[in-house]
Amino acid sequence: MKKKILIGLFIIILFITAACTKNDLTDNAVLYKSTFCGCCEGYTSKLTGAGMNIDVKNMDDVSQIKVKHKIPSEMQSCHTMEIEGYFVEGHVPFEAIQKLLNEKPDIDGIALPGMPSGSPGMPGMKNGPFIIYSLKDGEAKEFMTI
């Protein structure tokens, strides 16, 4: 009887450890945004609601972060997040961030260019699929479509 209880406790501990490890992937996200950007607040709220922990850094000029990551102007948006050695540019849905962190591809980051209507943190209805791009050394390729 004691052996069954110990085995049961061991299995529960394994599940709890696995769940905590998965959440740890999102514990070091830093989002750089303009001090006056309201949609960035909405985006942060969506991601924290999905379980991410984000340190928000307000800046007078976010362009220096985009230059640091070599994000081409046509791929830029209003904010940039750094997480697990990658950048996430713009209103990228949580599913794409999960894919990035789970697959750990050899890229610099992902981007959803512009500020598409209906994307996380943006008002309005979604007008079509969101094409998220991967970037490596400034070169963009399709990462996924949502």
C-alpha positions in Angstrom: 0.0 0.0 0.0 2.8 2.4 0.9 4.6 1.6 -2.3 1.5 2.6 -4.4 1.2 5.8 -2.5 4.8 6.6 -3.0 4.5 5.8 -6.8 1.4 8.0 -7.0 3.2 10.9 -5.2 6.2 10.5 -7.5 4.0 10.7 -10.6 2.2 13.9 -9.3 5.6 15.5 -8.6 6.7 14.7 -12.2 3.6 16.4 -13.6 4.0 19.4 -11.4 7.7 19.7 -12.3 6.9 19.5 -16.0 4.2 22.1 -15.7 6.5 24.5 -13.9 9.3 24.0 -16.3 7.1 24.9 -19.3 6.0 28.1 -17.5 9.7 29.0 -16.8 10.2 29.5 -20.5 8.2 32.7 -20.2 9.7 34.1 -17.0 12.4 36.3 -18.7 10.4 38.2 -21.3 11.2 42.0 -21.7 8.9 44.1 -23.8 10.3 47.5 -25.0 7.6 50.0 -25.9 7.0 53.7 -26.2 5.8 55.4 -23.0 2.6 56.6 -24.7 1.6 53.5 -26.6 -1.8 52.1 -25.5 -1.9 49.1 -27.8 1.3 47.9 -26.3 -0.4 47.8 -22.9 -3.2 45.8 -24.5 -0.7 43.4 -26.0 1.1 42.9 -22.7 -2.3 42.3 -21.0 -3.2 39.5 -23.5 0.2 37.8 -23.0 0.1 38.0 -19.2 -3.5 36.7 -19.3 -2.0 33.7 -21.2 0.4 33.0 -18.4 3.5 35.0 -19.5 5.6 37.1 -17.1 6.7 40.3 -18.9 9.0 43.0 -17.7 7.8 46.2 -19.5 10.5 48.8 -20.4 9.1 52.2 -21.4 11.4 54.1 -23.8 11.4 57.4 -25.5 12.9 55.8 -28.7 12.3 52.1 -29.4 14.3 52.2 -32.7 17.5 51.3 -30.9 16.1 47.9 -30.0 15.1 47.3 -33.6 18.6 48.3 -34.8 20.1 46.0 -32.2 18.2 43.0 -33.6 18.6 44.1 -37.3 14.8 44.1 -37.8 14.1 45.5 -41.4 11.8 48.5 -41.5 9.1 46.5 -43.4 9.0 44.0 -40.6 8.7 46.5 -37.7 5.8 47.3 -35.4 5.4 49.5 -32.3 7.1 47.3 -29.8 9.8 44.6 -29.5 10.0 41.8 -26.9 13.1 39.8 -26.0 12.6 36.2 -24.8 14.9 33.2 -24.5 17.5 34.7 -26.8 14.9 35.7 -29.5 13.1 38.8 -30.4 9.3 39.0 -31.0 8.4 42.1 -33.0 4.8 43.5 -33.0 1.5 42.0 -32.0 2.5 38.4 -32.5 -0.2 36.0 -31.2 0.7 33.8 -28.2 0.5 30.6 -30.3 3.4 31.8 -32.5 5.5 32.6 -29.4 4.8 29.1 -28.0 5.9 27.6 -31.3 9.1 29.6 -31.2 9.9 28.6 -27.7 9.0 24.9 -28.2 10.8 24.4 -31.5 13.8 26.7 -30.8 14.7 27.3 -34.5 18.0 28.7 -35.6 16.6 32.2 -36.2 16.9 35.7 -34.6 13.2 36.2 -34.0 9.7 36.5 -35.3 7.6 39.4 -36.5 4.1 40.4 -37.3 4.7 43.6 -39.3 2.6 46.7 -38.8 -0.3 46.8 -36.4 -3.0 44.5 -37.9 -6.6 45.0 -36.9 -7.8 42.3 -34.5 -4.3 41.1 -33.6 -3.6 40.8 -29.8 -3.8 44.2 -28.2 -5.3 45.9 -31.4 -8.9 47.0 -31.7 -11.1 45.9 -34.5 -11.9 42.7 -36.3 -9.4 40.4 -37.8 -9.5 41.0 -41.6 -7.6 38.0 -42.8 -4.8 35.6 -41.7 -1.9 36.8 -39.7 1.4 35.9 -41.4 4.2 35.7 -38.9 7.7 35.9 -40.3 10.9 34.4 -39.0 14.0 36.6 -39.3 17.6 35.5 -39.6 20.3 38.1 -40.2 17.6 40.5 -41.4 16.1 38.1 -44.0 12.4 37.3 -43.6 10.7 33.9 -44.3 7.2 32.8 -43.4 7.2 31.2 -40.0 3.5 30.4 -39.6 0.0 31.7 -40.5 -2.7 32.1 -37.9 
